[in-house]
Amino acid sequence: MWADLAPIGRHPDSGGYRRYAWTGADADCRTWFQEQAQARGLTYETDRNGNQWAWLGDPLAGDAVVTGSHLDSVPDGGAFDGPLGVVSSFAALDELRARGARPTRPLAITNFGDEEGARFGLACVGSRLAAGQLTKEKAYELRDADGISLPQAMEQAGYDPETIGADPERLARIGAFVELHVEQGRALDLSGDRVGIASAIWPHGRWRYDFHGEANHAGTTRLVDRRDPMLTYAATVLAARQEAVLAGAVATFGKISVEPNGVNAIPSLVRGWLDSRAADQATLDTVVTAIEKAARERADQDGIDLAVVRESFTPVVEFEHALCDEMNRILGGSVPVLGTGAGHDAGILSATVPTAMLFVRNPTGVSHSPKEFAAEDDCEAGVLALADVLEGLACR
């Protein structure tokens, strides 16, 4: 399975993946998922929001145990973020069958669409739509860098965007959702453990900063006469780092667009996207407020007009304590429990469905990069742990 997925959407120069929602690479990943489901005799379906499902047992019976993750990527992302959870889910089902386990509850494997938000700027679109955290109206407003709207992209990929929206009936069928994911950090590597259980996801969000200045000639305009938004942006980037260090949080400007984007032109507009996360809401609020304050003070100094828009936000997510405790019991009671600053579909679903996560050791801690890695024996340990959990939850 891993070898079949490996070439899809891989960029020849960077070695990273560009599996963006509703593109050719995404379609190939979806075809792979459908083929894996059909090869195992599972009932395959795509829901109203384009999320894929593979069912063992009656999809309508309720109290189902569901696992899975996503197959899309960030720009030049790694091979493991998302796909490891989907591949491991199919492998865990194979393991259950090899054991002769007999589920007494329906089992399902899912691939949630557009988890990374690389194309339309909003993470977890598929699960947000299903959970009612993203309305159809707001989804229709999403545009990619080329101005193509989400519904246009879905239509071009052969899906009907008219059907998207909250799907409470489907979520009501789920009794537990367990997502396996490569750890995006080094906690397990430092503790020497192959597998861990997630306790919570830090609150996190994305803010767009629009710095409006005045375009002018880079060679003839005196420095004192310039309204250069790039200077204000640069100062804000440095302020974000300083505020994050002071608060023990993280803050990153990882995406930027410039107009008119000419080497010999002073920009008229610099647009930067801030990603910030912290262990608790109060700390995050402190950091984000301080960054905006610093940006506005510098904008006033530089004669720049600044607009700040919060594009997405996810509050702290504490996974279902009873489910996490049961998973730890199934796995022997000594599995490390750790928090994470990364968002996941499991976090979105947690508001309406009992959810939990398993992490697989990442020896470097690197993620969202072609250098992302997990050793084969650790991945196998993750599959066996997931199989144990599924057996304990669905075959009791």
C-alpha positions as CSV (number, residue, x, y, z in Angstrom):
1,M,0.0,0.0,0.0
2,W,2.8,2.4,0.9
3,A,4.6,1.8,-2.3
4,D,1.4,2.3,-4.3
5,L,0.8,5.7,-2.7
6,A,4.4,6.9,-2.7
7,P,4.5,8.4,-6.3
8,I,1.2,10.2,-6.2
9,G,1.6,13.9,-6.1
10,R,5.3,13.8,-5.4
11,H,7.2,16.8,-6.9
12,P,10.4,15.7,-8.7
13,D,12.5,18.6,-7.6
14,S,11.6,19.0,-3.9
15,G,10.8,15.3,-3.2
16,G,7.8,16.6,-1.2
17,Y,4.1,16.1,-1.9
18,R,1.6,18.4,-3.5
19,R,-1.7,16.6,-3.0
20,Y,-4.1,19.5,-3.0
21,A,-7.8,19.2,-2.7
22,W,-9.8,18.4,-5.8
23,T,-6.7,18.2,-8.1
24,G,-5.4,15.3,-10.2
25,A,-3.2,14.1,-7.4
26,D,-6.2,14.1,-5.0
27,A,-8.2,12.2,-7.5
28,D,-5.5,9.5,-7.7
29,C,-5.4,9.2,-3.9
30,R,-9.2,8.8,-3.8
31,T,-9.0,6.1,-6.5
32,W,-6.4,4.3,-4.4
33,F,-8.6,4.5,-1.3
34,Q,-11.6,3.1,-3.3
35,E,-9.5,0.3,-4.7
36,Q,-8.2,-0.7,-1.2
37,A,-11.8,-0.8,0.1
38,Q,-13.1,-2.9,-2.8
39,A,-10.1,-5.3,-2.6
40,R,-11.2,-6.1,1.0
41,G,-14.9,-6.5,0.1
42,L,-15.8,-3.4,2.1
43,T,-18.8,-1.2,1.4
44,Y,-17.5,1.9,-0.3
45,E,-19.2,5.3,-0.3
46,T,-18.5,9.0,-0.6
47,D,-20.5,11.3,1.6
48,R,-22.2,14.6,0.8
49,N,-18.9,16.5,1.5
50,G,-16.6,14.4,-0.5
51,N,-15.2,12.4,2.4
52,Q,-14.6,8.7,1.6
53,W,-15.8,5.8,3.7
54,A,-15.1,2.0,3.7
55,W,-17.5,0.0,5.9
56,L,-17.2,-3.5,7.4
57,G,-20.7,-4.2,8.7
58,D,-23.9,-2.3,8.3
59,P,-23.2,1.5,7.8
60,L,-26.6,2.3,9.2
61,A,-26.5,0.2,12.3
62,G,-25.0,2.9,14.6
63,D,-22.4,2.8,17.4
64,A,-19.7,2.2,14.7
65,V,-16.0,2.3,15.5
66,V,-14.3,4.5,12.9
67,T,-10.6,5.0,12.1
68,G,-8.7,6.8,9.3
69,S,-7.2,10.2,8.6
70,H,-6.5,12.2,5.3
71,L,-4.5,11.8,2.1
72,D,-4.0,15.5,1.1
73,S,-0.8,17.4,1.9
74,V,0.7,20.8,2.6
75,P,2.9,22.3,-0.1
76,D,5.9,20.0,-0.5
77,G,4.8,18.0,2.6
78,G,6.0,14.7,3.8
79,A,4.8,11.2,3.1
80,F,3.5,10.3,6.5
81,D,1.2,13.2,7.7
82,G,-2.2,11.8,7.0
83,P,-1.5,8.8,4.7
84,L,0.1,6.9,7.6
85,G,-3.2,6.9,9.4
86,V,-5.1,5.7,6.3
87,V,-2.7,3.0,5.3
88,S,-2.4,1.8,9.0
89,S,-6.2,1.6,9.2
90,F,-6.4,-0.8,6.2
91,A,-3.4,-2.7,7.6
92,A,-5.0,-2.9,11.1
93,L,-8.2,-4.3,9.5
94,D,-6.0,-7.0,7.7
95,E,-4.5,-7.8,11.1
96,L,-7.9,-8.2,12.7
97,R,-9.0,-10.6,10.0
98,A,-5.7,-12.6,10.3
99,R,-6.5,-12.9,14.1
100,G,-10.0,-14.2,13.3
101,A,-11.5,-11.3,15.2
102,R,-15.3,-11.0,14.9
103,P,-16.5,-7.4,15.2
104,T,-19.8,-6.9,17.0
105,R,-20.0,-3.3,16.0
106,P,-19.6,-1.8,12.5
107,L,-16.1,-0.8,11.5
108,A,-15.3,2.0,9.1
109,I,-12.2,3.5,7.6
110,T,-12.4,7.1,6.3
111,N,-10.4,9.6,4.3
112,F,-11.4,13.2,5.1
113,G,-11.1,15.7,2.3
114,D,-8.9,18.8,2.4
115,E,-7.6,18.4,5.9
116,E,-4.5,20.5,5.3
117,G,-6.2,23.5,3.7
118,A,-3.3,24.0,1.3
119,R,-5.5,25.0,-1.6
120,F,-8.3,27.1,-0.1
121,G,-6.7,28.3,3.1
122,L,-8.9,26.6,5.6
123,A,-7.9,23.4,7.4
124,C,-10.2,20.4,7.9
125,V,-12.8,21.4,5.3
126,G,-14.3,17.9,4.9
127,S,-14.7,17.3,8.7
128,R,-15.7,20.9,9.4
129,L,-18.6,20.7,6.9
130,A,-19.7,17.3,8.3
131,A,-19.7,18.6,11.8
132,G,-21.5,21.8,10.9
133,Q,-18.5,24.0,11.8
134,L,-18.3,25.3,8.2
135,T,-21.5,26.4,6.5
136,K,-22.3,25.9,2.9
137,E,-22.4,29.6,2.4
138,K,-18.9,30.1,3.9
139,A,-17.5,27.2,2.0
140,Y,-18.8,28.7,-1.3
141,E,-16.8,31.8,-0.5
142,L,-13.5,29.9,-0.4
143,R,-11.1,30.6,-3.3
144,D,-7.7,29.3,-4.2
145,A,-4.8,31.4,-5.5
146,D,-6.1,31.3,-9.0
147,G,-9.5,32.5,-8.0
148,I,-11.2,29.1,-8.4
149,S,-13.9,28.6,-5.8
150,L,-14.4,25.5,-3.8
151,P,-17.7,24.6,-5.6
152,Q,-16.0,25.1,-9.0
153,A,-13.1,22.8,-8.0
154,M,-15.5,20.1,-6.8
155,E,-17.5,20.3,-10.0
156,Q,-14.3,20.0,-12.1
157,A,-13.4,16.9,-10.0
158,G,-16.8,15.4,-10.7
159,Y,-18.5,16.1,-7.4
160,D,-21.8,17.9,-6.7
161,P,-21.1,20.9,-4.5
162,E,-24.9,21.5,-4.0
163,T,-24.9,18.6,-1.5
164,I,-22.3,19.9,0.9
165,G,-23.2,20.8,4.5
166,A,-23.7,19.5,8.0
167,D,-24.2,15.7,8.2
168,P,-25.5,15.0,11.7
169,E,-27.1,11.7,10.7
170,R,-23.8,10.3,9.6
171,L,-21.9,11.4,12.6
172,A,-24.6,10.0,14.9
173,R,-23.7,6.6,13.6
174,I,-20.2,6.8,15.1
175,G,-19.7,5.5,18.6
176,A,-15.9,6.2,18.6
177,F,-13.4,7.7,16.2
178,V,-9.7,6.8,16.6
179,E,-7.2,8.6,14.3
180,L,-3.6,7.3,14.0
181,H,-1.0,9.9,13.0
182,V,2.7,10.3,12.9
183,E,3.8,12.4,15.8
184,Q,4.7,16.0,14.7
185,G,7.3,16.5,17.4
186,R,9.9,14.4,19.3
187,A,8.2,13.6,22.6
188,L,8.0,9.8,21.8
189,D,11.6,9.8,20.5
190,L,12.8,11.4,23.7
191,S,10.9,9.0,25.9
192,G,11.9,5.9,23.8
193,D,8.3,4.9,23.1
194,R,7.0,3.8,19.7
195,V,3.4,4.7,20.2
196,G,1.5,7.3,22.3
197,I,-2.0,8.5,23.0
198,A,-3.0,12.1,22.5
199,S,-4.5,14.0,25.4
200,A,-5.4,17.3,23.8
201,I,-4.8,19.6,20.8
202,W,-3.6,23.1,21.6
203,P,-5.9,26.0,20.6
204,H,-4.8,27.4,17.3
205,G,-5.8,29.7,14.5
206,R,-4.8,31.5,11.3
207,W,-4.9,35.3,10.9
208,R,-4.4,37.2,7.6
209,Y,-2.5,40.5,7.9
210,D,-3.0,42.9,5.0
211,F,-0.4,45.7,4.9
212,H,-1.4,48.4,2.4
213,G,1.2,50.8,1.3
214,E,2.0,52.7,-1.9
215,A,3.6,51.3,-5.0
216,N,6.5,53.3,-6.3
217,H,9.9,53.0,-8.1
218,A,12.5,51.2,-6.1
219,G,15.4,53.2,-7.7
220,T,14.1,56.7,-7.7
221,T,11.9,57.1,-4.5
222,R,13.7,58.5,-1.5
223,L,13.6,56.3,1.5
224,V,12.0,59.0,3.6
225,D,9.2,59.3,1.0
226,R,8.3,55.6,0.9
227,R,5.2,53.9,2.3
228,D,6.8,50.4,2.1
229,P,4.5,47.7,3.6
230,M,7.3,45.1,3.4
231,L,9.1,46.9,6.2
232,T,6.0,46.8,8.4
233,Y,5.5,43.1,7.5
234,A,9.2,42.3,8.4
235,A,8.9,44.0,11.7
236,T,5.7,42.1,12.5
237,V,7.4,38.8,11.7
238,L,10.2,39.6,14.2
239,A,7.6,40.7,16.8
240,A,5.7,37.4,16.4
241,R,8.8,35.5,17.2
242,Q,9.6,37.6,20.2
243,E,6.0,37.4,21.7
244,A,5.9,33.6,21.1
245,V,9.2,33.2,23.0
246,L,8.1,35.4,25.9
247,A,4.8,33.4,26.3
248,G,6.1,29.9,25.6
249,A,3.9,29.6,22.6
250,V,4.5,29.3,18.8
251,A,3.8,31.9,16.1
252,T,4.7,31.6,12.4
253,F,4.3,33.7,9.3
254,G,4.7,30.9,6.8
255,K,2.9,32.3,3.7
256,I,3.1,35.7,2.0
257,S,1.8,37.4,-1.2
258,V,3.1,40.7,-2.6
259,E,1.7,43.1,-5.1
260,P,2.8,44.1,-7.6
261,N,5.6,41.6,-6.8
262,G,8.3,43.3,-8.9
263,V,12.0,43.3,-8.1
264,N,12.3,47.0,-8.9
265,A,8.9,48.1,-7.4
266,I,8.0,49.1,-3.8
267,P,5.0,46.9,-2.9
268,S,1.6,48.4,-2.7
269,L,0.3,45.4,-0.6
270,V,2.0,42.7,1.4
271,R,-0.3,40.0,2.7
272,G,1.0,37.6,5.3
273,W,-0.7,34.7,7.1
274,L,0.0,34.2,10.8
275,D,-0.3,30.7,12.4
276,S,-0.2,30.8,16.2
277,R,-0.7,28.0,18.8
278,A,-0.4,27.7,22.6
279,A,-1.1,25.2,25.4
280,D,-4.1,27.2,26.6
281,Q,-6.5,29.9,25.4
282,A,-5.3,32.7,27.7
283,T,-1.7,32.3,26.4
284,L,-2.8,32.2,22.8
285,D,-4.9,35.4,23.3
286,T,-2.0,37.1,24.9
287,V,0.4,36.3,22.0
288,V,-2.0,37.1,19.2
289,T,-3.1,40.4,20.8
290,A,0.6,41.4,21.3
291,I,1.5,40.6,17.7
292,E,-1.3,42.7,16.4
293,K,-0.5,45.6,18.7
294,A,3.1,45.6,17.5
295,A,2.0,45.4,13.9
296,R,-0.3,48.4,14.3
297,E,2.3,50.5,16.1
298,R,4.8,49.9,13.3
299,A,2.2,50.5,10.7
300,D,1.4,53.9,12.1
301,Q,5.1,54.7,12.1
302,D,5.5,53.6,8.5
303,G,2.3,55.2,7.2
304,I,0.8,51.8,6.4
305,D,-2.9,50.8,6.6
306,L,-3.3,47.5,8.3
307,A,-6.3,45.1,8.3
308,V,-6.3,41.9,10.3
309,V,-8.8,39.1,9.6
310,R,-9.1,35.8,11.6
311,E,-9.6,33.2,8.9
312,S,-9.9,30.1,11.2
313,F,-9.8,29.2,14.8
314,T,-10.0,26.0,16.8
315,P,-10.3,26.1,20.6
316,V,-8.5,23.6,22.8
317,V,-9.6,20.1,22.3
318,E,-9.5,17.6,25.1
319,F,-10.1,14.1,23.7
320,E,-12.7,11.9,25.3
321,H,-11.2,10.9,28.7
322,A,-13.1,7.6,29.0
323,L,-12.1,6.5,25.4
324,C,-8.4,7.4,26.0
325,D,-8.4,5.5,29.3
326,E,-10.0,2.5,27.6
327,M,-7.4,2.6,24.9
328,N,-4.6,2.8,27.4
329,R,-6.1,-0.2,29.3
330,I,-6.3,-2.2,26.0
331,L,-2.7,-1.3,25.2
332,G,-1.4,-2.4,28.7
333,G,-1.8,0.7,30.8
334,S,1.7,2.2,30.3
335,V,1.3,4.1,27.0
336,P,2.6,7.7,27.2
337,V,0.0,10.4,27.0
338,L,0.9,13.7,25.3
339,G,-0.5,16.9,23.9
340,T,0.1,18.3,20.5
341,G,0.1,21.7,18.8
342,A,-1.1,20.2,15.5
343,G,-4.7,20.2,14.4
344,H,-6.5,17.1,13.1
345,D,-9.9,15.9,11.9
346,A,-10.2,14.1,15.2
347,G,-10.2,17.5,16.9
348,I,-13.0,18.8,14.7
349,L,-15.2,15.8,15.3
350,S,-14.6,15.8,19.1
351,A,-17.4,18.3,19.6
352,T,-20.0,15.7,18.5
353,V,-18.3,12.3,18.5
354,P,-16.1,10.5,21.1
355,T,-12.6,10.8,19.6
356,A,-9.1,9.8,20.4
357,M,-5.7,9.7,18.7
358,L,-2.7,7.4,18.5
359,F,0.7,8.8,17.7
360,V,3.6,6.9,16.0
361,R,7.2,7.9,16.8
362,N,8.9,10.4,14.6
363,P,12.7,10.2,15.3
364,T,13.5,13.7,14.0
365,G,10.3,15.5,15.0
366,V,10.2,17.0,11.5
367,S,6.8,17.4,9.8
368,H,5.3,19.3,6.9
369,S,8.6,18.7,5.1
370,P,10.0,16.0,2.8
371,K,12.3,15.0,5.7
372,E,9.3,13.8,7.7
373,F,9.9,10.2,8.7
374,A,8.9,7.2,10.7
375,A,10.8,3.9,10.8
376,E,9.1,0.8,9.4
377,D,9.2,-1.1,12.7
378,D,7.5,1.9,14.5
379,C,4.8,2.0,11.8
380,E,4.2,-1.7,12.3
381,A,4.0,-1.1,16.1
382,G,1.4,1.6,15.3
383,V,-0.6,-0.8,13.1
384,L,-0.6,-3.5,15.9
385,A,-1.6,-0.9,18.5
386,L,-4.5,0.3,16.3
387,A,-5.6,-3.3,15.7
388,D,-5.6,-3.9,19.4
389,V,-7.7,-0.8,20.0
390,L,-10.2,-1.7,17.2
391,E,-10.4,-5.2,18.5
392,G,-11.0,-4.0,22.1
393,L,-13.6,-1.5,21.1
394,A,-15.4,-3.3,18.3
395,C,-15.1,-7.0,19.1
396,R,-16.1,-7.0,22.7
